[in-house]
Amino acid sequence: MNASVAALETAKGTAPQPIIETRGLVMRFGGVEVLRGIDFSIVPGELRCLVGPNGAGKSTFFKCLTGQYEPSGGEIRFKNESIGGRPSVDIARRGIGIKTQVPSLYDGLTAREHIWLAVKRRIATTGGLRREVAPAVEQVLESMDIAHLADRIVGQLAHGQRQMVELSMVTAAQPDLILLDEPAAGMTHDEVERLAALVLRLRGTCSLIVVEHDMQFIRMIARMVTVLHQGQVLMEDDVETVLRDRRVRDVYLGKREV
């Protein structure tokens, strides 16, 4: 049992059921084994940071979780159901949302129109009423602190603002698990600080897995960190222990002080 799960044990001494876990996850491309038997889990409401050097398998791992790749071996369980190899649309409907590194938006629409699309899809899927859409859109704009961007054309926004619009679309769907792929990339210092505060607010309302290279951002948000190296879990511990570990410095930080 990892330390984060142990810390969330109930008074009866029973660990909570993981919201997502992988058991011996393997992904091969031809003769190249990119993921080599990954065991990983987080519990409901947990925020886990996933780090590692380029080529460690982080993006492949995310693509297996979201159904973009069908694993070559092992198992993925989400809310205690096997989802490995299921279509991406099915996995999204089950409650997994992803914010990709490069924003995927419609440049001709406003921020509000993007949120409207996400909210309308969620409410239609859950059998809600059309009149519920407009107030839900405003609630997302306010809670995600992008109300000032609501009527701006997304194609005219700066990179960091576009990142926040896409993240708002992900949260508008109210997923149980959000995957964030390098959300701080290309952001200014002030934008990174606002993003960190937002991610910390989201923690507890849903589970999050964050892939990131910016170690200062990791320090702002992380409790537990999983380090991948050459398709395997190198170590998993609290953030300061990970950043002090010599193996992590050697394979990821290049022995620099952080």
Secondary structure, DSSP 8 states (H G I E B T S, - for coil): --HHHHHT--TTS-----SEEEEEEEEEETTEEEEEEEEEEE-TT-EEEEE--TTSSHHHHHHHHTTSS--SEEEEEETTEE-TT--HHHHHHHTEEEE-SS----TTSBHHHHHHHHHHHHHHHTT--GGGHHHHHHHHHHHTT-GGGTTSBGGGS-HHHHHHHHHHHHHHT--SEEEEESTTTT--HHHHHHHHHHHHHHBTTBEEEEE-S-HHHHHHH-SEEEEEETTEEEEEEEHHHHHH-HHHIIIIITT---
